[in-house]
């Protein structure tokens, strides 16, 4: 079976708890255990996020595959710019050449093969510093050294990169929601759904369908800054079940709460 065919089969299986999902469920329990153990190390203080001199907003998804992160990153950056902040963007740079430098600044004329398609798009659309690399902390540090005027970072993906500190996070879902509610490979989830959304979290439903996000000032992302310069947004609700978080907020909703930084 070709990889595209396998991917399509899994995508269909992840929408319900059918025979294939049930067969893969034991493997998902192993991954769930490993993810839980890793998180526990941070919860117990045995491992800690690395300190950075500026706040970080992480935009990411809990499900495998694209879910509308790029338009949401654009909206968040524009929101921060409208509030008088000077953002920079860090990204993994998926799909770039294996021999590319571990940390690389994206320039307007950078080959997509070296930096990745989405980071190049972000650089061209936003005209802000964009750096790519697998180690988000190293990438963030390199960006801040090269651009000391940046006062807030937006991370394109990185929810599971626990070494990366965060003042706020925006979690995006597409039309699949949480699928069947199971973790990979039995379901689409990269980590278990929490019963209660973490503090300082904004959740967007069907973010990929709202391309208009990319043309707004960023208010639709539910994130901004208050008069004291703190990041603000409307927090998610407490419903964290498989049918919960992805229903908490439409990408076009307005309204503000507060994220302290």
Secondary structure as UniProt FT lines:
FT   HELIX           3..13
FT   TURN            14..15
FT   HELIX           19..43
FT   TURN            44..45
FT   STRAND          55..60
FT   HELIX           69..82
FT   TURN            83..84
FT   STRAND          87..91
FT   TURN            94..95
FT   TURN            98..99
FT   STRAND          104..105
FT   TURN            108..109
FT   HELIX           112..115
FT   HELIX           117..126
FT   STRAND          130..132
FT   HELIX           136..146
FT   TURN            148..149
FT   STRAND          152..156
FT   TURN            159..160
FT   TURN            162..163
FT   STRAND          168..172
FT   TURN            175..180
FT   TURN            184..186
FT   STRAND          201..205
FT   HELIX           207..209
FT   HELIX           211..215
FT   HELIX           219..221
FT   STRAND          223..225
FT   TURN            227..228
FT   STRAND          231..233
FT   TURN            242..244
FT   HELIX           245..247
FT   TURN            251..252
//
